[in-house]
Amino acid sequence: MITLGLDPGISATGYGAVVFDRGSLTLERCGVWRPPQGLEFPVRLHFLFERLVALLGELRPAAVSVETVFAAKNVSSTVKLSHARGVLLAAAARFEIPVFEYEPRLVKKALVGYGQAEKPQVRAMVLALLARQRDRVPLDAADALAVAICHLHSRPPAP
Amino acid sequence: MITLGLDPGISATGYGAVVFDRGSLTLERCGVWRPPQGLEFPVRLHFLFERLVALLGELRPAAVSVETVFAAKNVSSTVKLSHARGVLLAAAARFEIPVFEYEPRLVKKALVGYGQAEKPQVRAMVLALLARQRDRVPLDAADALAVAICHLHSRPPAP
């Protein structure tokens, strides 16, 4: 059973798919989609939609996990993020894959143990958990993997 | 040449397609999509995406016109609106239809003559412009038609 974490963004959307089996976490796939900057905003959104549709069609994850929107002080950033997030959620719905949303502090708590942890701590823990596969994780995918792992913590699969 | 205006929203998305030909404005199609409230948020987003894809495939408008996001005081509303808007923009991009964005005050100015006009004034003008077709316009589609008409004002087709 694959869990796919997403870290939405119009400049870069990270994704990370993991499998948790018999107490062991395995990296299935991870990476980053970067819609070319020269494209119009709607085309960049569609770019992200298409990338996720292709990935979901291939991996067929059992769940998609994503952080809730943390309203940035910069409203424009929040608005752009929400556009990107919208197309990703719609792509998951296209495959009837349930989407689970976690507050950023819950993701931090699941990984590091407390909700005020800094991003580098979270990323370090993601890499530690993936052990020998850590070299395959680009920095931009670590946050997506964190939210996938958070989902596994919250709803561990039946033994 | 059809211009399609959109008034995005997760509860209700209005749409209005008009044709401007030889100085005369004709209503091609208008209505409202309401994703069933019982559905999960991602499913509602996908519902809107699918509706717009179907409409675009049928009408093949030359342009899609939509208001820029007016950041509401309620951030949660702005975030939801932006999710809905994201899937609609992505659907337009899927058909390679250019999307034109207008600030709310520009739409009001184009319809009523000044940017501080109230919504009812804008809607009344939309209905007046559509004259004998006005009975076909539900209230929720009037704002979508307004932004379509704003686009025609801003970029009148060559004579």
HADDOCK unambig.tbl for C-alpha pairs under 7 A between the chains (distance, minus, plus):
assign (segid A and resid 42 and name CA) (segid B and resid 89 and name CA) 4.86 0.50 0.50
assign (segid A and resid 42 and name CA) (segid B and resid 90 and name CA) 5.12 0.50 0.50
assign (segid A and resid 42 and name CA) (segid B and resid 93 and name CA) 5.54 0.50 0.50
assign (segid A and resid 43 and name CA) (segid B and resid 90 and name CA) 6.42 0.50 0.50
assign (segid A and resid 43 and name CA) (segid B and resid 93 and name CA) 5.04 0.50 0.50
assign (segid A and resid 45 and name CA) (segid B and resid 86 and name CA) 6.91 0.50 0.50
assign (segid A and resid 45 and name CA) (segid B and resid 90 and name CA) 5.33 0.50 0.50
assign (segid A and resid 46 and name CA) (segid B and resid 90 and name CA) 4.41 0.50 0.50
assign (segid A and resid 46 and name CA) (segid B and resid 93 and name CA) 6.17 0.50 0.50
assign (segid A and resid 46 and name CA) (segid B and resid 94 and name CA) 6.47 0.50 0.50
assign (segid A and resid 79 and name CA) (segid B and resid 79 and name CA) 6.22 0.50 0.50
assign (segid A and resid 79 and name CA) (segid B and resid 82 and name CA) 5.77 0.50 0.50
assign (segid A and resid 82 and name CA) (segid B and resid 79 and name CA) 5.78 0.50 0.50
assign (segid A and resid 82 and name CA) (segid B and resid 82 and name CA) 5.35 0.50 0.50
assign (segid A and resid 82 and name CA) (segid B and resid 83 and name CA) 5.06 0.50 0.50
assign (segid A and resid 83 and name CA) (segid B and resid 82 and name CA) 5.03 0.50 0.50
assign (segid A and resid 83 and name CA) (segid B and resid 83 and name CA) 4.70 0.50 0.50
assign (segid A and resid 83 and name CA) (segid B and resid 85 and name CA) 6.47 0.50 0.50
assign (segid A and resid 83 and name CA) (segid B and resid 86 and name CA) 4.01 0.50 0.50
assign (segid A and resid 84 and name CA) (segid B and resid 86 and name CA) 6.35 0.50 0.50
assign (segid A and resid 85 and name CA) (segid B and resid 83 and name CA) 6.47 0.50 0.50
assign (segid A and resid 86 and name CA) (segid B and resid 45 and name CA) 6.91 0.50 0.50
assign (segid A and resid 86 and name CA) (segid B and resid 83 and name CA) 3.98 0.50 0.50
assign (segid A and resid 86 and name CA) (segid B and resid 84 and name CA) 6.33 0.50 0.50
assign (segid A and resid 86 and name CA) (segid B and resid 86 and name CA) 5.62 0.50 0.50
assign (segid A and resid 86 and name CA) (segid B and resid 87 and name CA) 5.99 0.50 0.50
assign (segid A and resid 87 and name CA) (segid B and resid 86 and name CA) 6.00 0.50 0.50
assign (segid A and resid 87 and name CA) (segid B and resid 87 and name CA) 4.99 0.50 0.50
assign (segid A and resid 89 and name CA) (segid B and resid 42 and name CA) 4.86 0.50 0.50
assign (segid A and resid 90 and name CA) (segid B and resid 42 and name CA) 5.11 0.50 0.50
assign (segid A and resid 90 and name CA) (segid B and resid 43 and name CA) 6.40 0.50 0.50
assign (segid A and resid 90 and name CA) (segid B and resid 45 and name CA) 5.32 0.50 0.50
assign (segid A and resid 90 and name CA) (segid B and resid 46 and name CA) 4.41 0.50 0.50
assign (segid A and resid 93 and name CA) (segid B and resid 42 and name CA) 5.53 0.50 0.50
assign (segid A and resid 93 and name CA) (segid B and resid 43 and name CA) 5.04 0.50 0.50
assign (segid A and resid 93 and name CA) (segid B and resid 46 and name CA) 6.16 0.50 0.50
assign (segid A and resid 94 and name CA) (segid B and resid 46 and name CA) 6.49 0.50 0.50
